[in-house]
Amino acid sequence: MPRYVAFLRGVSPMNAKMPELKRCFEAAGFTNVRTVLSSGNVVFDATSRSELALARKAEAAMTESLDRSFWTVVRPVARLQALIDADPFRNFRLPATAKRVVTFLREPFDPPPKLPPEKDGARILAIQGAEIFTAYTPVPGTPAFMALLEKTFGSAITTRTWDTVRKCAAA
């Protein structure tokens, strides 16, 4: 049975408990459910369906069980592993302190936008299908990279560090 990762937008320990999210996914009929970290990453097995259908099924289960839902993007673990193996960040000269970030869309942005220039240490490096690769150097204050991403792609996105993506794919 295929393994998937659901990335939920806006989840934190303050607004959703991981055991509750796990129960929602199990109630939706997903199996071998596991949460990774406390930022809304749920790994599960499901019969092969479209990523969008799986996301909507998860959102409906959250609405039913939690009386709220978090916007969800689903990716097959195999696809995440292919991204990790290809390492889209390796072709860029990034400072050792740079944070590597992957932003997920439900569908590819069509047409792909022209990539904006660097803003306050944040730069969108590449777009591959429905994944956006960004790097930024942490600066105290507002997260410039999120402002740059939302200005370019809107708010129908969810973002994870490269390390989190690797942990989810390995779970």
C-alpha positions in Angstrom: 0.0 0.0 0.0 1.4 3.4 -0.9 2.8 5.6 1.9 2.0 9.4 2.0 2.8 12.5 4.0 0.2 15.1 4.7 1.6 18.6 5.4 -1.0 20.7 7.3 -0.8 24.5 7.1 -0.8 26.4 10.3 -0.5 23.6 12.9 1.3 24.2 16.1 1.1 22.5 19.6 -1.1 25.5 20.6 -3.9 24.7 18.1 -3.7 21.0 17.5 -2.4 18.0 19.4 -0.7 15.3 17.4 -2.6 12.4 19.0 -5.8 14.1 18.0 -4.6 14.5 14.4 -3.5 10.9 14.4 -7.0 9.8 15.5 -8.6 12.0 12.7 -6.5 10.3 10.0 -7.3 6.8 11.4 -11.0 7.7 11.5 -10.7 8.6 7.8 -9.6 5.1 7.1 -5.9 5.7 6.7 -3.6 3.1 8.2 -0.1 3.0 9.8 -0.6 6.6 10.8 2.2 8.5 12.5 2.8 12.2 13.2 6.3 13.7 12.8 7.3 16.6 15.0 4.5 18.9 16.2 4.1 21.1 13.2 1.3 19.2 11.4 3.1 16.4 9.5 1.2 13.1 9.3 2.6 10.0 7.6 0.1 7.3 6.6 -0.7 4.4 4.3 -3.7 4.7 1.9 -5.0 3.0 -1.1 -3.8 4.8 -4.2 -5.8 7.9 -4.9 -5.0 11.3 -6.1 -3.1 13.6 -3.7 -5.9 16.1 -3.8 -8.5 13.4 -3.0 -6.4 12.3 0.0 -6.0 15.9 1.2 -9.7 16.5 1.0 -10.5 13.3 2.8 -8.1 14.3 5.6 -9.6 17.8 5.8 -13.1 16.4 6.1 -12.0 14.0 8.9 -10.4 17.0 10.8 -13.6 19.0 10.4 -15.7 16.1 11.7 -13.4 15.2 14.6 -11.9 18.5 15.6 -14.6 21.0 14.4 -11.8 22.6 12.4 -9.6 21.8 9.6 -6.1 22.7 8.4 -5.4 23.2 4.7 -3.6 20.1 3.6 -1.1 19.1 0.9 -0.3 15.4 0.4 2.7 13.9 -1.2 3.8 10.2 -1.8 6.8 9.3 0.3 8.4 8.0 -3.0 8.1 11.5 -4.5 9.7 13.1 -1.4 12.5 10.6 -1.5 13.1 11.5 -5.2 13.4 15.2 -4.3 15.8 14.4 -1.4 17.9 12.2 -3.7 18.1 15.0 -6.3 18.9 17.6 -3.7 17.7 20.7 -5.6 19.7 23.0 -3.2 23.1 21.5 -4.2 23.3 23.7 -7.4 23.2 26.9 -5.4 26.0 28.5 -3.4 24.3 29.0 0.0 26.0 30.2 3.2 26.4 27.5 5.9 23.8 29.5 8.0 21.1 29.4 5.3 17.9 27.6 6.0 16.7 25.4 3.2 12.9 25.4 2.8 10.4 23.5 0.6 7.0 25.1 0.0 4.3 22.8 -1.2 1.4 23.7 -3.6 -1.5 21.4 -4.3 -0.9 21.9 -8.1 1.9 23.4 -10.1 1.6 27.2 -10.5 0.5 27.8 -14.0 2.1 29.7 -15.6 5.2 29.6 -13.3 5.8 33.1 -11.9 9.0 35.0 -12.6 11.2 34.5 -9.6 11.5 37.6 -7.5 14.9 38.9 -6.5 16.3 38.3 -3.0 14.5 40.1 -0.3 16.0 40.6 3.2 18.2 37.5 2.9 15.4 35.3 1.4 15.5 34.0 -2.1 13.3 31.7 -4.1 15.8 29.4 -5.9 13.7 27.2 -8.0 10.3 25.8 -8.8 9.9 22.1 -9.7 6.3 21.2 -10.4 4.3 21.9 -7.2 7.4 22.4 -5.0 9.2 25.7 -4.4 12.7 25.7 -3.0 13.8 28.7 -1.0 16.8 29.6 1.1 17.1 32.4 3.7 19.4 33.5 6.3 17.6 33.9 9.6 17.2 37.5 10.7 15.5 38.6 13.9 12.0 40.0 13.2 9.5 39.1 10.7 10.1 36.0 8.5 11.0 37.7 5.2 10.9 34.4 3.3 7.2 33.8 4.2 6.3 37.3 3.1 8.2 36.7 -0.2 6.5 33.3 -0.8 3.0 34.5 0.0 3.4 37.6 -2.2 4.5 35.4 -5.0 2.3 32.4 -4.6 -0.6 33.4 -2.3 -1.6 31.8 1.0 -2.5 28.4 -0.4 0.9 27.0 0.4 2.5 25.1 3.3 6.2 25.2 4.0 8.7 22.9 5.7 12.4 23.0 6.3 14.5 20.6 4.3 15.3 18.6 7.5 11.6 18.2 8.2 10.9 16.9 4.7 13.7 14.4 5.2 12.4 13.3 8.6 8.9 12.8 7.1 10.1 10.8 4.2 12.0 8.5 6.5 9.1 8.0 9.0 
